[in-house]
Amino acid sequence: MVRPGAAAQNGLMDTNPSARLPQMNLYIVEDSSLVRERLMRTLEDLPGLDIVGTAEDVPAAIDGLTSCPPTR
């Protein structure tokens, strides 16, 4: 069994995977405000992720997404 991180410690893989990840925009749609908040707090500091908005239901998400400019 290989310990997590053992390959990186042995120089077998890049230790900075975020250096090669593209930026990903994330729009969180969740009806529970508590879950929405926890998701935001959990994900907001991850490299490569940008939370562009949140909504509590699909109609609100559609409204919010139409105001987000597309990126490439």
N, C-alpha and C positions, 0 to 999 in steps of 0.2 A: 504494500500500500504506500502510495506517495503522499507525503504531507502537503497540505495546501501551501503554495508558495515555494516548495522545494525546487521546482524547475527554475524559478526566477533567481533563487539564491545560488544555484549552481551555474548561472549564466546561460541557461538553455533557452531563455525567452526574454523578450523586452520587458523591463520592469516598469515601464511607463506606457501602458496600453492606451491611455487617453491621447497620447501624442499622435496616434494614427487614426483615431476615431473621428468621423465627421460630426459636426454640430447637429443635434437633433432638437427640433422644436416639439414641445409636448403641451397638449391641451387636456386638462383633467376634467372629466365629466363624471360626477358622483353625487347621488342625491343626499348622502349623509354629510353634513358639514364637518363633523368630527373626523370622518375618514378622509375627506377632501383635505383638511388641514394637515393631518398626519402624513398623507401622501406628499403634499407639498414640502413639508419639513424634511421628510426622508429623502426626497429626490432633488431638492433645490441645490445641494452642494456637490452633486455628482458631476464630474467633468463630462463635457460633451452633451449635457442636457440643458435646455433653456425652457422653463415653464412660461408659456406665452399667455396662458389664461386658464380660468376654471369656470365651471358651470354646474348647476344642480340638476339640470335635465337637458334632454336633447334640443327642445326649442331654444332654450337659452344658449346652448352650445353653438347652434347654427347661427344665431344672432351674433355671438361673440366671434366666431370663426370668420364671418364675413367682414368683420372689421380688422382682422389680422392680415397684414400684407404678406403675400407668399414670399418665400425665400428660396434660394438655390445656392 
